[in-house]
Amino acid sequence: MDYDVVVAGGGPVGLMLACELRLGGVRVAVLERLTDVNPTIKGGAITTPSAEALYRRGMLPALAEVQRQAMDRFQAFMRERKGGVGGIAAGQGLGIVGHFAGIMLRADLVDRTEPGLGDAGPAAEIAFVAQQDIERLLGGRADALGVDVRRGVELTGFDADDGAVTVRTSDGAIRAGWLVGCDGGRSTVRKLAGFDFPGTDPEITCHQAVVEMTGAEDLTVGWAATDTGVYAHGPMPGRIVTVEFDGPPADRDAPVTAEDLQARLRRVSGVDVTITGVRTATRFTDHARQVTEYRKGRVLLAGDAAHVHSAFGSQGLSLGIGDAMNLGWKLAAAIAGRAPETLLDTYTSERHPVGAWVLDWTRSQVAAMRPDPQSRALREIVSDLAETVTGTTYLAARLNGAGVRYELPGEHPLTGRSTPDLELTDGGRLADHLHGGRALLLDLTDDPEFRALAAGYADRVDILTVGCPSRPELAAVLVRPDGFTAWAADAGAHALTPTAGLAEALEEWFGVPEGAVTPG
């Protein structure tokens, strides 16, 4: 066997997955047909769960520096426009936490006590990071971890059997135990494997570009709805977006020209701008599709290979990062024999509902962008709601992925949710103890019973006895490698059996303990 896993696609999702697999001791190769990071403009922001995932792997300082540079470019753009920040882009520090269909959501109207909005620690300050920057950072991390990233190599086919997958590439064949398709919305892996891919057809044509132009002083900064569509200008010099409701493009792969961009921007904005140069441009639609299952035998999918939707809300990249975090530790555990292969069934059961939810939220934004009278009436109502604390908090939390909760056994309110970034008495935070990608049992009351139950999992679960003054009600928390709570218990007189359910949770997620006798 050449590798345990071959990952098709070396974008952010493929690289994130490969890094997670390496943390689990897996031999992994990444195949990427491009020789360098694609410079085409893509997502310019990430949600808090993605920032949180990268933070948990020790990447917060690098993210903060990239965001600082992006903010410098934004401030330069605003000085050029001689205007105020007003409400232009997602990200802390801009007075804005995102947008719904181009309706800006003000940071001062967000109730931070909403679960998922106020407990992510420093990761909550990270948002304004572009997809290319994420890919570069993860590429460096993959190199440091020893991932074999093969750029300029394309998957051309594969044959899978019960024991392995033979992957055919432009550089020869590779034999691996598993194949994961992270190769985008037009995934070759998905098509060849025969995954069902139902969904809704597109009705819009969108363009996003960074251009050189004259006459832009009359364009509205930020998002604007007009009688002919929706457009955006900023938050960086020359960045434009146009949304038109005249159906999908006749040829989605046709080159995006300055003349076409100029005509569309004039038509939607009503401003006679002149585009003199195109630095980067892309065309996209709102088709929304999702595979019915994320695994077929030894072939799995993650990211856009598993689900596609419009780019509104910058949710696609973050959805894929969540897939990679969920799948990586499970696949590594199954390969190493630390957990049964049935653990992989929870990848679909946990992530498919999240993907379906994101698809519906992108569809709803398209509905609120349409220029017909009924849709514009709906847009006015949503705009009114976005001027209230309740409305903004609801929209911000859902767009930010704060409502994700997996249906796991247990009644504790933390179970199934991303674990809060607890401040601990050792001077650190929870994320400081998750850099290695291992599970963690937090013993917050120095109870030897917790440690005794987890003793047989020393090769899979770290144990930390520490205090958490800000959450005195907590007795212990079992954190999965992806940062989600597998089990939790409260302290105090009302918690008569604080260890109840811990042994079952340990076995469910991490297999039988060392030294256990299995029925034979």
C-alpha positions as CSV (number, residue, x, y, z in Angstrom):
1,M,0.0,0.0,0.0
2,D,1.5,3.3,-1.1
3,Y,-0.6,5.5,1.3
4,D,-3.4,5.1,3.8
5,V,-5.4,7.9,2.2
6,V,-5.3,9.8,-1.1
7,V,-7.0,13.2,-1.0
8,A,-8.0,14.5,-4.4
9,G,-7.9,18.3,-4.3
10,G,-5.4,20.5,-2.7
11,G,-7.5,23.5,-1.8
12,P,-8.2,24.5,1.8
13,V,-10.6,21.6,2.5
14,G,-8.2,19.0,1.1
15,L,-5.2,20.4,2.9
16,M,-7.1,20.8,6.1
17,L,-8.2,17.1,5.9
18,A,-4.7,16.0,5.1
19,C,-3.3,17.8,8.1
20,E,-5.9,16.3,10.4
21,L,-5.1,12.8,9.0
22,R,-1.3,13.4,9.6
23,L,-2.1,14.4,13.2
24,G,-3.7,11.0,13.5
25,G,-0.7,9.2,12.2
26,V,-2.0,8.5,8.7
27,R,0.2,8.3,5.6
28,V,-1.5,10.7,3.2
29,A,-1.0,12.1,-0.3
30,V,-2.8,15.1,-1.8
31,L,-3.2,15.4,-5.5
32,E,-3.7,18.9,-6.9
33,R,-3.8,19.5,-10.7
34,L,-2.8,23.2,-10.2
35,T,0.9,24.0,-9.7
36,D,0.2,27.0,-7.4
37,V,-2.6,28.6,-5.4
38,N,-5.4,29.7,-7.8
39,P,-5.3,33.6,-7.7
40,T,-8.9,33.9,-8.9
41,I,-10.9,35.9,-6.4
42,K,-13.0,33.7,-4.1
43,G,-14.3,34.0,-0.6
44,G,-13.0,36.9,1.4
45,A,-14.1,35.9,4.9
46,I,-14.5,32.9,7.1
47,T,-17.0,32.1,9.9
48,T,-16.1,31.8,13.5
49,P,-16.3,28.0,13.5
50,S,-13.6,27.9,10.8
51,A,-11.5,30.4,12.7
52,E,-12.1,28.3,15.8
53,A,-10.9,25.1,14.1
54,L,-7.7,26.7,12.9
55,Y,-7.2,28.4,16.3
56,R,-7.4,24.9,17.9
57,R,-4.5,23.8,15.7
58,G,-2.3,26.7,16.8
59,M,-2.8,28.9,13.7
60,L,-4.3,32.0,15.4
61,P,-1.3,34.3,15.2
62,A,-0.9,33.6,11.4
63,L,-4.7,34.3,10.9
64,A,-4.5,37.5,12.9
65,E,-1.6,38.8,10.8
66,V,-3.4,38.0,7.5
67,Q,-6.5,39.8,8.8
68,R,-4.4,42.8,9.9
69,Q,-3.0,43.1,6.3
70,A,-6.5,42.8,4.9
71,M,-7.8,45.5,7.3
72,D,-4.9,47.8,6.1
73,R,-6.1,47.3,2.5
74,F,-9.7,48.1,3.6
75,Q,-8.6,51.2,5.3
76,A,-6.7,52.3,2.2
77,F,-9.8,51.7,0.2
78,M,-11.9,53.9,2.5
79,R,-9.4,56.7,2.5
80,E,-9.5,56.6,-1.3
81,R,-13.2,56.9,-1.1
82,K,-13.0,59.6,1.6
83,G,-15.9,57.9,3.4
84,G,-16.6,56.2,6.7
85,V,-16.7,52.5,7.3
86,G,-20.4,52.5,7.3
87,G,-21.1,48.8,6.6
88,I,-19.2,47.1,4.0
89,A,-17.8,43.7,4.8
90,A,-17.8,40.8,7.2
91,G,-15.4,41.0,10.1
92,Q,-14.9,42.3,13.6
93,G,-13.6,45.8,13.8
94,L,-15.7,47.0,10.8
95,G,-18.9,47.5,12.8
96,I,-20.4,44.7,10.7
97,V,-20.7,41.0,11.4
98,G,-21.8,39.9,7.9
99,H,-24.7,40.3,5.6
100,F,-27.8,38.5,4.6
101,A,-28.6,38.9,0.8
102,G,-26.5,42.1,1.0
103,I,-28.4,43.5,4.0
104,M,-25.6,44.4,6.4
105,L,-25.8,43.2,10.0
106,R,-24.5,45.6,12.6
107,A,-22.1,44.4,15.3
108,D,-23.7,46.6,18.0
109,L,-27.0,44.8,17.5
110,V,-25.7,41.3,18.2
111,D,-26.5,39.7,21.6
112,R,-23.2,37.9,22.4
113,T,-24.9,35.6,25.0
114,E,-26.4,33.6,22.1
115,P,-24.7,30.1,22.1
116,G,-21.8,30.1,19.7
117,L,-21.4,33.9,19.4
118,G,-19.7,34.7,22.7
119,D,-17.8,31.6,23.7
120,A,-15.2,31.1,20.9
121,G,-12.5,33.1,22.6
122,P,-10.0,34.9,20.4
123,A,-11.2,33.1,17.3
124,A,-14.3,35.3,17.4
125,E,-12.1,38.2,16.4
126,I,-11.1,36.5,13.1
127,A,-13.2,36.8,10.0
128,F,-11.6,38.9,7.3
129,V,-9.3,36.2,5.8
130,A,-9.4,35.3,2.1
131,Q,-9.6,31.8,0.8
132,Q,-6.2,32.1,-0.9
133,D,-4.6,33.0,2.4
134,I,-6.2,30.1,4.1
135,E,-4.8,27.8,1.4
136,R,-1.3,29.2,1.7
137,L,-1.3,28.8,5.5
138,L,-2.6,25.3,5.3
139,G,-0.1,24.5,2.6
140,G,2.7,25.5,4.9
141,R,1.3,23.5,7.7
142,A,0.9,20.4,5.5
143,D,4.6,20.6,4.5
144,A,5.6,20.9,8.2
145,L,3.5,17.9,9.1
146,G,5.0,15.8,6.3
147,V,2.0,15.6,4.0
148,D,3.0,14.5,0.4
149,V,1.4,17.3,-1.6
150,R,1.7,16.5,-5.3
151,R,1.0,19.7,-7.3
152,G,0.5,19.4,-11.0
153,V,-0.9,15.9,-10.6
154,E,-4.5,15.2,-11.6
155,L,-6.7,12.3,-10.7
156,T,-8.0,10.7,-13.9
157,G,-9.8,7.6,-12.5
158,F,-9.8,5.0,-9.8
159,D,-10.9,1.4,-9.0
160,A,-12.1,0.6,-5.5
161,D,-12.6,-2.8,-4.0
162,D,-13.2,-4.1,-0.4
163,G,-9.6,-3.7,0.6
164,A,-8.2,-0.6,-1.1
165,V,-8.4,1.9,-3.9
166,T,-6.2,2.1,-7.0
167,V,-6.0,5.8,-8.0
168,R,-5.0,6.6,-11.6
169,T,-3.3,9.9,-12.0
170,S,-1.5,11.9,-14.7
171,D,1.7,10.8,-13.0
172,G,1.0,7.1,-12.6
173,A,-1.1,4.8,-10.3
174,I,-1.2,5.0,-6.5
175,R,-2.6,2.3,-4.2
176,A,-4.3,3.5,-1.0
177,G,-6.7,2.3,1.6
178,W,-9.1,5.2,1.1
179,L,-9.9,8.0,-1.4
180,V,-11.4,11.3,-0.3
181,G,-12.7,13.7,-3.0
182,C,-12.1,17.3,-2.0
183,D,-11.9,18.3,-5.7
184,G,-14.6,21.0,-5.8
185,G,-18.1,21.4,-7.2
186,R,-17.4,19.6,-10.4
187,S,-15.7,16.7,-8.5
188,T,-14.3,14.0,-10.7
189,V,-14.4,11.6,-7.7
190,R,-18.1,12.3,-7.1
191,K,-19.0,11.6,-10.7
192,L,-16.9,8.5,-11.1
193,A,-18.1,7.0,-7.8
194,G,-21.7,7.5,-8.8
195,F,-22.9,9.6,-5.8
196,D,-26.4,10.9,-6.2
197,F,-26.4,14.7,-6.4
198,P,-29.9,16.1,-6.2
199,G,-30.8,19.8,-5.8
200,T,-32.2,22.9,-7.4
201,D,-31.2,24.5,-10.7
202,P,-29.7,28.0,-11.1
203,E,-31.6,31.1,-11.9
204,I,-29.0,33.8,-11.6
205,T,-25.7,34.8,-13.1
206,C,-23.1,36.4,-10.8
207,H,-19.7,37.9,-11.4
208,Q,-17.1,38.8,-8.9
209,A,-13.9,40.6,-9.9
210,V,-11.1,42.9,-9.0
211,V,-10.8,45.5,-11.7
212,E,-9.3,48.8,-12.6
213,M,-12.0,51.3,-13.5
214,T,-12.9,55.0,-13.8
215,G,-16.2,56.6,-12.7
216,A,-16.5,54.4,-9.6
217,E,-17.0,57.4,-7.4
218,D,-20.8,57.2,-8.1
219,L,-21.0,53.5,-7.1
220,T,-22.5,52.7,-3.7
221,V,-19.9,51.4,-1.3
222,G,-21.1,48.0,0.0
223,W,-24.2,46.2,-1.3
224,A,-27.0,47.9,-3.2
225,A,-30.3,46.5,-4.6
226,T,-31.6,48.1,-7.8
227,D,-34.4,47.5,-10.2
228,T,-32.2,45.2,-12.3
229,G,-30.4,43.2,-9.7
230,V,-27.9,43.6,-6.8
231,Y,-24.3,44.8,-6.9
232,A,-21.5,45.3,-4.4
233,H,-18.4,47.6,-4.4
234,G,-15.5,47.1,-2.0
235,P,-14.1,46.4,0.6
236,M,-10.9,46.4,-1.3
237,P,-10.0,48.7,-4.3
238,G,-11.6,47.6,-7.5
239,R,-13.6,44.7,-6.0
240,I,-17.1,44.4,-7.6
241,V,-19.9,41.9,-7.6
242,T,-23.0,41.8,-9.9
243,V,-26.1,39.6,-9.5
244,E,-28.5,39.3,-12.3
245,F,-31.7,37.4,-12.5
246,D,-31.9,36.5,-16.2
247,G,-31.0,32.9,-15.8
248,P,-27.7,31.0,-15.7
249,P,-24.9,31.8,-18.1
250,A,-25.0,30.2,-21.5
251,D,-21.4,29.2,-21.2
252,R,-20.1,29.2,-17.6
253,D,-16.5,28.5,-18.7
254,A,-16.3,31.4,-21.2
255,P,-13.6,34.0,-20.3
256,V,-14.8,36.9,-18.2
257,T,-13.9,40.0,-20.2
258,A,-13.6,43.6,-19.2
259,E,-16.3,44.5,-21.7
260,D,-18.8,41.9,-20.2
261,L,-18.1,43.1,-16.7
262,Q,-18.5,46.7,-17.6
263,A,-21.8,46.1,-19.4
264,R,-23.2,44.1,-16.4
265,L,-22.0,46.6,-13.8
266,R,-23.6,49.5,-15.8
267,R,-26.8,47.6,-16.2
268,V,-27.2,46.7,-12.6
269,S,-25.8,49.8,-11.0
270,G,-27.0,52.4,-13.5
271,V,-23.5,54.1,-13.2
272,D,-21.4,54.7,-16.4
273,V,-18.2,53.2,-15.1
274,T,-15.4,52.3,-17.5
275,I,-13.4,49.1,-16.7
276,T,-9.9,49.5,-18.0
277,G,-8.4,46.3,-16.7
278,V,-9.2,43.0,-15.0
279,R,-6.9,41.6,-12.3
280,T,-9.0,38.6,-11.4
281,A,-12.6,37.6,-12.2
282,T,-15.0,34.7,-11.8
283,R,-18.5,33.7,-12.7
284,F,-20.9,31.7,-10.6
285,T,-24.6,30.8,-10.2
286,D,-26.9,29.7,-7.4
287,H,-27.4,26.0,-8.2
288,A,-27.7,24.2,-4.9
289,R,-27.0,20.4,-4.7
290,Q,-25.9,17.9,-2.1
291,V,-25.0,14.3,-2.3
292,T,-27.4,12.0,-0.4
293,E,-24.5,10.3,1.5
294,Y,-20.9,11.4,2.1
295,R,-19.4,7.8,1.8
296,K,-19.5,5.0,-0.7
297,G,-17.4,2.1,0.6
298,R,-13.8,3.4,0.6
299,V,-14.6,6.6,-1.2
300,L,-15.7,9.7,0.7
301,L,-16.4,13.4,-0.2
302,A,-15.9,16.7,1.6
303,G,-16.3,20.3,0.8
304,D,-17.8,21.4,-2.5
305,A,-17.4,17.9,-3.8
306,A,-20.3,17.0,-1.4
307,H,-22.4,20.2,-1.7
308,V,-22.5,23.3,-3.9
309,H,-24.4,26.5,-3.4
310,S,-24.1,30.2,-4.1
311,A,-21.3,32.1,-2.5
312,F,-23.5,34.6,-0.6
313,G,-22.6,34.8,3.1
314,S,-19.1,33.2,2.6
315,Q,-20.3,29.9,4.0
316,G,-18.9,27.4,1.5
317,L,-15.3,27.4,2.6
318,S,-16.3,27.2,6.3
319,L,-18.7,24.4,5.6
320,G,-15.9,22.5,4.0
321,I,-13.4,23.1,6.8
322,G,-16.1,21.7,9.2
323,D,-16.3,18.6,7.0
324,A,-12.5,18.1,7.2
325,M,-12.4,18.5,10.9
326,N,-15.2,16.0,11.4
327,L,-13.9,13.4,9.0
328,G,-10.1,13.6,9.7
329,W,-9.9,12.2,13.2
330,K,-12.6,9.6,12.5
331,L,-10.9,8.2,9.4
332,A,-7.5,8.2,11.1
333,A,-8.9,6.3,14.1
334,A,-10.6,3.7,11.8
335,I,-7.4,3.2,9.9
336,A,-5.3,2.8,13.0
337,G,-7.8,0.4,14.6
338,R,-8.4,2.9,17.5
339,A,-12.1,2.8,16.6
340,P,-14.4,0.6,14.6
341,E,-15.0,1.5,10.9
342,T,-18.7,2.1,11.8
343,L,-17.5,5.4,13.3
344,L,-17.4,6.7,9.7
345,D,-21.2,6.5,9.5
346,T,-21.4,9.4,11.9
347,Y,-19.6,11.6,9.3
348,T,-22.7,11.6,7.1
349,S,-25.2,11.7,9.9
350,E,-23.5,14.7,11.5
351,R,-22.4,16.8,8.5
352,H,-25.2,16.2,6.0
353,P,-27.8,18.1,8.0
354,V,-25.4,21.0,8.4
355,G,-24.8,21.1,4.6
356,A,-28.6,20.9,3.9
357,W,-29.1,23.9,6.3
358,V,-26.5,26.0,4.5
359,L,-28.0,25.2,1.1
360,D,-31.4,26.5,2.3
361,W,-29.8,29.7,3.8
362,T,-28.2,30.5,0.4
363,R,-31.4,29.8,-1.4
364,S,-33.2,32.1,1.0
365,Q,-30.7,34.9,0.2
366,V,-31.4,34.6,-3.5
367,A,-35.1,34.9,-2.8
368,A,-34.4,38.2,-0.9
369,M,-32.3,39.5,-3.8
370,R,-34.8,39.1,-6.6
371,P,-36.0,42.4,-8.2
372,D,-39.7,41.4,-8.5
373,P,-42.1,43.4,-6.2
374,Q,-42.9,40.4,-4.0
375,S,-39.3,39.7,-3.3
376,R,-38.5,43.3,-2.7
377,A,-41.3,43.5,-0.2
378,L,-39.7,40.5,1.6
379,R,-36.4,42.2,1.5
380,E,-37.9,45.3,3.2
381,I,-39.2,43.1,6.0
382,V,-35.9,41.3,6.5
383,S,-34.1,44.7,6.5
384,D,-36.5,45.9,9.3
385,L,-35.7,42.7,11.3
386,A,-32.0,43.4,10.8
387,E,-32.4,46.7,12.6
388,T,-33.4,44.8,15.8
389,V,-31.3,43.0,18.3
390,T,-33.3,39.8,18.0
391,G,-33.3,39.9,14.2
392,T,-29.6,40.6,13.8
393,T,-28.6,38.1,16.5
394,Y,-30.7,35.4,14.8
395,L,-29.3,36.1,11.3
396,A,-25.7,36.5,12.5
397,A,-25.8,33.3,14.5
398,R,-27.2,31.2,11.7
399,L,-24.9,32.7,9.0
400,N,-22.0,32.2,11.3
401,G,-22.7,28.6,11.9
402,A,-23.2,29.2,15.6
403,G,-26.3,27.0,15.8
404,V,-24.6,23.7,14.8
405,R,-25.3,20.9,17.3
406,Y,-24.8,17.2,16.5
407,E,-27.4,14.8,17.9
408,L,-25.2,13.0,20.4
409,P,-26.3,10.9,23.4
410,G,-26.6,12.9,26.6
411,E,-28.7,15.6,28.2
412,H,-26.0,18.1,29.1
413,P,-26.5,21.4,27.1
414,L,-22.9,21.3,25.9
415,T,-23.1,17.8,24.4
416,G,-23.0,17.9,20.6
417,R,-21.9,21.5,20.5
418,S,-18.6,23.1,19.8
419,T,-16.9,23.3,23.2
420,P,-16.5,26.8,24.6
421,D,-12.9,28.1,24.7
422,L,-12.7,27.8,28.5
423,E,-10.2,29.9,30.4
424,L,-8.3,27.5,32.6
425,T,-6.2,27.9,35.8
426,D,-3.1,26.7,34.1
427,G,-3.0,30.1,32.4
428,G,-4.2,28.8,29.1
429,R,-7.4,28.2,27.3
430,L,-9.0,25.1,26.0
431,A,-7.7,25.6,22.4
432,D,-4.1,25.6,23.7
433,H,-4.6,21.9,24.6
434,L,-6.0,20.8,21.2
435,H,-3.1,21.6,18.9
436,G,-2.2,17.9,18.6
437,G,-5.6,16.8,17.3
438,R,-6.2,14.4,20.2
439,A,-9.3,14.0,22.3
440,L,-9.2,15.7,25.8
441,L,-10.9,14.9,29.1
442,L,-11.0,18.0,31.2
443,D,-11.2,17.0,34.9
444,L,-12.3,20.3,36.4
445,T,-12.9,19.1,40.0
446,D,-9.8,16.9,40.5
447,D,-12.0,13.8,40.7
448,P,-10.0,10.5,40.5
449,E,-13.1,8.7,39.2
450,F,-13.0,10.6,35.9
451,R,-9.3,9.8,35.5
452,A,-9.8,6.2,36.3
453,L,-12.5,5.7,33.7
454,A,-10.3,7.3,31.0
455,A,-7.0,5.6,32.1
456,G,-7.4,2.9,29.4
457,Y,-7.5,5.5,26.6
458,A,-4.1,7.1,27.2
459,D,-3.1,6.4,23.6
460,R,-6.2,8.3,22.4
461,V,-7.4,10.7,25.0
462,D,-5.4,13.3,26.9
463,I,-6.4,14.0,30.5
464,L,-6.0,17.4,32.0
465,T,-6.8,18.1,35.7
466,V,-7.3,21.9,35.9
467,G,-9.8,24.5,37.2
468,C,-12.2,26.8,35.3
469,P,-13.3,29.6,37.6
470,S,-15.6,31.1,34.9
471,R,-17.7,27.9,34.7
472,P,-17.8,26.6,38.3
473,E,-20.8,24.5,37.5
474,L,-18.8,22.2,35.2
475,A,-17.3,19.0,36.7
476,A,-15.8,17.5,33.5
477,V,-15.9,17.8,29.7
478,L,-14.9,15.2,27.1
479,V,-13.8,17.0,24.0
480,R,-13.5,15.2,20.7
481,P,-10.5,15.9,18.4
482,D,-12.7,18.2,16.3
483,G,-13.5,20.4,19.3
484,F,-17.1,19.2,19.8
485,T,-18.3,18.0,23.2
486,A,-18.8,14.3,23.4
487,W,-20.0,14.3,27.0
488,A,-20.1,16.7,29.9
489,A,-21.1,16.7,33.6
490,D,-22.0,19.3,36.2
491,A,-20.6,19.6,39.7
492,G,-22.6,20.3,42.9
493,A,-25.0,18.5,45.0
494,H,-27.6,18.1,42.2
495,A,-25.0,16.0,40.2
496,L,-25.4,12.8,42.2
497,T,-23.5,10.6,39.7
498,P,-21.2,13.0,37.8
499,T,-19.4,10.1,36.0
500,A,-22.6,8.7,34.5
501,G,-22.3,8.2,30.8
502,L,-18.6,8.9,30.6
503,A,-17.5,5.2,30.1
504,E,-20.2,4.9,27.3
505,A,-19.1,8.1,25.6
506,L,-15.4,7.0,25.7
507,E,-16.2,3.7,24.1
508,E,-18.6,5.1,21.5
509,W,-16.1,7.6,20.2
510,F,-12.7,6.0,20.9
511,G,-13.3,2.3,21.0
512,V,-12.6,-0.2,23.8
513,P,-10.0,0.8,26.4
514,E,-6.5,-0.8,26.4
515,G,-6.5,-4.1,28.3
516,A,-10.3,-4.7,27.9
517,V,-11.4,-8.2,27.0
518,T,-13.7,-8.2,24.0
519,P,-16.3,-11.0,23.6
520,G,-14.9,-13.7,21.4
